[in-house]
């Protein structure tokens, strides 16, 4: 295979506060139904931030064996079920493929925080002999890739990417690279979950969490009232394949193509150099052979920190012109899912293409200072090409351009 090999998505596995599965997530997202609530996993009263996008109604024991449950963190349990769902959506049975023809590349920003917290509590309060042997890997960043690969016998090129919020896009790009190098199938994306006291304390150190208590006002990107983001948990896993191989095996659907990608890193503060987000957008468009006018919607990073919102808005205006492209941030209904956020945006972008509607940025009222065409109510219309952006704490920038199935077919024909 070559650098020009088309890599497509044939299955989606969604685990999000808005729903476990494609239908529930899409229904809530296009309706602008928020899943942000006061934290229920622990008592947040003593913390400055008290809201999150939690996944509710999910019982791991209904989906996973009793052998797996004591080995795995909540995050990994979500990821295992998302992978199962994605494989089923793609009508792909791993048992019928050679193990070395399948790999797993995921992203993580925290690993199994809650599992680690519980075992450290045992260490401090009861002693080392009460610490689970599974602590050696259940907390680790690569655990989702490892557990998915073991569960399905996937022995091909695998790994984990750690670049905070940008990691989900970076993982998908690494998966595309491995497919172009000859691996037929890669499971990729990201699922994160660290809504526990230890994880919460770590997230608060960024200084970017919203301290509001009204779910409808707490996470407002590109809004004059913006004052930080609300965290969430979950994400999405994608089944990625080379286009012709997917066609030959009779894949029931092709959601679209991972057409372009780029990553940059911001310069050191005080250097006087420009932030790297616009360059990432330009390079992703060039990688896809696309012009700015071809992009039908941008799924924004949407930091909801005024300085960061200004940087993103300026990058978009520089590429597309003021109000030159519809911009949306459905993550206002889930919170920022860290490494799971951008894969969920990719999945949502493919669903927007399938249904012909841009989902809204719930609750936000766009401020005129940003010069954005921010979509605040569902907007019907053809969606053929979408740009997904993500930025990670510390200066990571990533951009992925995706094309819908109809566009992929028309380019080939």
C-alpha positions in Angstrom: 0.0 0.0 0.0 1.0 3.6 -0.4 0.6 7.1 1.1 -2.3 7.6 -1.2 -4.2 4.5 0.1 -7.7 5.5 1.2 -8.4 4.6 4.8 -12.1 4.5 5.7 -14.2 4.0 8.8 -16.6 1.0 8.7 -17.7 0.8 12.3 -18.4 3.1 15.3 -18.5 2.3 19.0 -19.7 5.2 21.1 -19.6 5.4 24.9 -20.7 8.9 25.9 -22.7 10.8 28.5 -25.2 11.4 25.8 -25.6 7.7 25.1 -24.1 4.2 24.9 -24.4 3.6 21.2 -25.0 5.4 18.0 -28.7 6.0 18.1 -28.9 7.3 21.6 -25.9 9.6 21.2 -27.1 11.0 17.9 -30.6 11.7 19.2 -29.3 13.6 22.2 -26.6 15.4 20.2 -28.8 16.7 17.3 -31.4 17.7 19.9 -28.9 19.6 21.9 -29.8 17.6 25.0 -27.1 18.1 27.7 -25.8 15.3 29.9 -23.9 17.6 32.1 -24.9 17.3 35.8 -23.6 17.6 39.3 -21.1 14.8 39.9 -22.7 11.7 41.4 -19.7 9.4 41.5 -18.4 11.1 44.6 -19.4 14.1 46.8 -18.0 17.2 45.0 -19.1 19.7 47.6 -15.6 20.4 48.8 -14.2 21.1 45.3 -14.3 24.3 43.3 -15.7 22.5 40.2 -18.8 20.3 40.7 -20.2 19.5 37.3 -19.3 16.8 34.8 -20.6 14.7 31.9 -21.1 11.3 33.5 -22.1 8.1 31.8 -25.1 6.7 33.6 -27.1 3.5 33.3 -24.2 1.4 32.1 -23.7 -1.9 34.0 -20.3 -3.5 33.0 -21.4 -6.9 34.4 -24.1 -7.0 31.7 -21.5 -6.9 29.0 -18.2 -8.3 30.4 -17.2 -11.5 32.1 -16.7 -11.7 35.9 -13.1 -12.6 35.2 -12.5 -9.2 33.5 -14.3 -6.9 36.0 -11.7 -7.1 38.8 -8.9 -6.5 36.3 -10.2 -3.4 34.8 -10.9 0.3 35.5 -14.3 1.8 34.6 -12.5 3.5 31.7 -11.4 0.2 30.3 -14.8 -1.4 30.8 -16.3 1.4 28.7 -13.6 1.0 26.0 -14.1 -2.8 25.8 -17.8 -2.4 25.2 -17.2 0.4 22.7 -14.8 -1.9 20.8 -17.4 -4.7 20.8 -20.0 -2.3 19.5 -17.7 -1.0 16.8 -16.8 -4.4 15.6 -20.5 -5.5 15.5 -21.4 -2.3 13.6 -18.7 -3.1 11.0 -19.9 -6.8 10.9 -16.3 -7.8 11.5 -15.6 -11.0 13.4 -12.0 -10.9 14.7 -12.0 -14.7 15.1 -12.2 -15.1 11.3 -9.1 -12.9 10.6 -5.4 -13.7 11.2 -4.3 -12.1 14.4 -1.5 -10.2 12.8 -4.0 -8.6 10.3 -5.5 -6.6 13.2 -4.1 -3.9 15.5 -5.3 -1.5 18.2 -4.1 2.2 18.5 -5.8 4.2 21.2 -5.2 7.5 23.0 -5.3 8.1 26.8 -4.7 11.2 28.9 -4.9 9.6 32.3 -5.1 5.8 32.3 -7.3 4.0 34.9 -7.3 6.7 37.5 -10.1 5.3 39.7 -8.6 1.8 39.8 -5.3 3.4 40.8 -6.9 5.6 43.5 -8.6 2.6 45.1 -5.4 0.5 45.2 -3.4 3.3 46.6 -6.0 3.8 49.3 -5.6 0.1 50.1 -1.8 0.6 50.3 -2.0 3.5 52.6 -4.7 2.2 54.9 -4.2 -1.5 54.9 -0.7 -2.4 53.6 0.9 -3.7 50.4 -0.5 -7.2 50.6 -4.0 -5.7 50.0 -3.0 -4.1 46.7 -4.4 -5.9 43.7 -1.9 -7.5 41.3 -3.9 -5.9 38.5 -2.7 -2.5 39.7 0.5 -3.2 37.7 -1.4 -2.5 34.5 -5.0 -1.4 35.1 -3.9 2.2 35.8 -1.6 2.3 32.8 -2.1 4.6 29.7 -1.8 1.6 27.3 -4.3 -0.6 29.1 -7.2 0.0 26.7 -5.1 -1.0 23.7 -3.8 -4.0 25.6 -7.2 -5.3 26.9 -8.9 -4.8 23.5 -6.1 -6.6 21.7 -6.2 -9.5 24.2 -10.0 -9.8 24.1 -10.0 -10.1 20.3 -6.7 -11.8 19.5 -5.4 -8.7 17.7 -1.6 -9.1 17.3 -0.8 -6.6 14.7 0.8 -3.2 15.2 -0.6 -1.6 18.3 0.1 1.2 20.7 -1.1 4.2 22.7 -0.7 7.9 22.0 -0.6 10.4 24.9 -1.1 14.0 23.9 -4.1 15.0 26.1 -7.1 16.2 24.1 -5.3 16.0 20.8 -4.4 12.4 21.4 -7.6 10.9 19.9 -6.8 12.5 16.5 -3.2 11.5 16.8 -4.2 7.9 17.5 -6.4 7.8 14.4 -3.6 9.2 12.3 -1.3 6.5 13.6 -3.9 3.9 12.7 -4.1 5.3 9.2 -0.3 5.1 8.9 -0.4 1.4 10.0 -3.1 0.5 7.5 -1.1 2.2 4.7 1.9 0.1 5.9 -0.2 -3.1 5.2 -2.3 -3.9 8.3 -5.8 -4.5 7.0 -7.8 -3.5 10.2 -7.1 -1.2 13.1 -9.3 -0.3 16.0 -8.6 3.3 17.0 -9.9 6.3 18.9 -10.0 7.0 22.6 -12.0 6.5 25.8 -11.1 8.4 28.9 -12.7 8.5 32.4 -11.2 10.0 35.5 -14.2 11.3 37.4 -13.0 10.3 40.9 -11.4 12.4 43.7 -7.8 11.7 42.6 -8.6 12.3 38.9 -10.6 15.4 39.8 -7.8 16.9 41.8 -5.4 16.4 38.8 -7.8 18.0 36.4 -8.3 21.1 38.6 -4.5 21.9 38.4 -5.0 23.1 34.8 -7.0 26.1 36.1 -9.4 25.7 33.1 -12.4 24.0 34.8 -15.6 25.9 35.0 -16.7 26.5 38.6 -20.3 27.3 37.7 -23.2 25.2 39.2 -25.7 25.7 36.4 -25.3 23.0 33.7 -26.8 25.3 31.1 -24.2 28.1 31.8 -21.1 26.2 32.8 -19.5 25.3 29.5 -20.0 28.1 26.9 -17.3 28.2 24.2 -17.1 31.3 22.0 -19.5 33.0 24.4 -18.9 36.3 26.3 -19.7 34.4 29.5 -17.1 31.6 28.8 -15.2 30.7 32.0 -13.7 27.3 31.5 -14.8 23.8 30.5 -16.7 21.0 32.1 -15.0 17.6 32.1 -16.7 14.5 31.0 -16.0 10.8 30.4 -16.2 8.4 27.5 -15.3 8.7 23.8 -15.5 6.6 20.7 -13.7 3.8 19.0 -13.6 3.4 15.2 -13.0 0.4 12.9 -10.6 1.6 10.2 -9.8 -0.3 7.0 -8.3 0.2 3.6 -11.1 1.1 1.3 -10.8 -1.7 -1.3 -10.3 -4.4 1.3 -13.5 -3.2 3.1 -15.4 -3.4 -0.2 -14.1 -6.9 -1.0 -15.1 -8.2 2.4 -18.6 -6.7 2.0 -18.5 -4.2 4.8 -22.2 -3.2 5.3 -21.4 0.5 5.4 -18.6 3.0 4.9 -19.1 6.0 7.0 -16.3 8.0 5.3 -12.6 8.5 4.8 -9.9 9.8 7.1 -8.6 12.1 4.3 -6.2 14.5 5.9 -4.2 14.9 9.2 -1.6 17.2 10.7 -0.2 18.0 14.1 1.8 20.9 15.4 3.1 22.2 18.7 2.7 25.7 20.1 5.8 27.7 20.6 7.0 28.5 24.1 5.1 31.3 25.9 6.8 34.6 25.4 8.5 33.6 22.2 6.5 36.0 20.1 5.7 33.2 17.6 2.2 32.4 16.4 0.3 29.5 17.9 0.4 26.3 15.8 -3.3 25.6 15.3 -3.7 27.4 12.0 -0.7 25.6 10.6 -2.2 22.3 11.6 -5.4 23.2 9.7 -3.5 24.2 6.6 -1.4 21.0 6.6 -4.4 18.8 7.2 -6.2 20.4 4.2 -3.0 19.9 2.1 -2.7 16.3 3.2 -6.2 15.7 2.0 -5.8 17.7 -1.2 -8.7 19.9 -0.2 -9.4 23.6 -0.5 -11.0 25.5 2.4 -14.2 26.0 0.4 -14.8 22.3 0.4 -15.2 22.1 4.2 -18.9 22.1 5.2 -18.4 22.2 9.0 -15.7 22.5 11.6 -16.0 20.6 14.9 -14.1 23.0 17.1 -11.8 22.2 20.0 -13.9 24.7 22.0 -11.8 25.3 25.1 -14.2 27.9 26.6 -11.2 29.8 27.9 -11.4 33.3 26.3 -7.7 33.4 25.3 -7.8 30.0 23.8 -11.2 30.7 22.1 -9.7 33.8 20.5 -6.7 31.7 19.2 -9.0 29.1 17.6 -11.3 31.7 16.1 -8.4 33.6 14.6 -7.1 30.4 13.1 -10.4 29.6 11.5 -10.9 33.1 10.2 -7.4 33.0 8.8 -8.2 29.9 6.8 -11.9 30.3 6.0 -12.5 34.0 6.4 -14.8 35.6 9.0 -17.9 33.5 9.4 -16.6 31.6 6.4 -17.6 28.1 7.6 -20.2 26.7 10.0 -18.6 25.8 13.4 -20.0 23.6 16.0 -19.0 22.1 19.4 -21.4 19.3 20.4 -19.1 18.6 23.3 -21.0 21.3 25.2 -23.6 18.4 25.9 -21.0 15.9 27.1 -18.1 18.0 28.6 -14.6 17.7 27.3 -13.7 14.0 27.3 -10.0 14.5 27.0 -8.5 11.8 24.6 -12.0 10.6 23.9 -13.4 14.0 22.8 -12.0 14.2 19.3 -12.8 10.6 18.4 -16.4 11.3 19.5 -16.4 14.4 17.3 -15.2 12.2 14.4 -18.0 9.8 15.0 -20.5 12.6 15.3 -19.2 14.2 12.1 -19.8 10.9 10.2 -23.3 10.8 11.6 -23.9 14.4 10.5 -22.8 13.4 7.0 -25.2 10.4 7.1 -28.2 12.4 8.3 -27.5 15.7 6.5 -27.6 17.9 9.6 -25.0 19.8 11.6 -25.6 19.3 15.3 -25.7 22.3 17.6 -23.5 23.9 20.2 -25.9 23.7 23.1 -26.4 26.7 25.4 -23.8 29.0 23.9 -24.6 32.5 22.5 -21.8 33.4 20.1 -19.9 36.6 20.9 -19.4 38.9 17.9 -15.8 39.4 18.7 -14.9 35.9 17.4 -16.3 36.3 13.9 -17.6 32.7 13.8 -20.7 31.2 12.2 -21.4 29.2 15.4 -24.2 26.6 14.9 -26.5 26.9 18.0 -29.5 25.0 16.6 -29.4 21.9 14.4 -28.8 23.0 10.8 -30.0 20.7 8.0 -28.1 20.6 4.8 -25.5 18.4 3.0 -22.4 17.6 5.0 -19.8 16.1 2.7 -16.5 17.2 4.3 -15.8 18.0 8.0 -12.7 19.3 9.8 -12.2 18.1 13.4 -9.8 20.1 15.7 -8.3 19.2 19.1 -5.8 20.9 21.3 -4.0 19.3 24.3 -2.8 20.9 27.5 0.8 22.0 27.0 0.6 23.0 23.4 -0.6 20.1 21.3 -2.6 20.8 18.1 -4.2 18.3 15.8 -6.5 18.4 12.8 -8.3 15.7 10.9 -10.3 16.2 7.7 -12.9 13.5 7.0 -15.0 13.0 3.9 -18.4 11.3 3.8 -19.0 8.0 2.0 -20.7 9.7 -1.0 -17.8 12.0 -1.5 -15.3 9.1 -1.3 -17.3 7.2 -4.0 -17.5 10.3 -6.2 -13.8 11.0 -6.0 -13.1 7.4 -7.0 -15.5 7.5 -9.9 
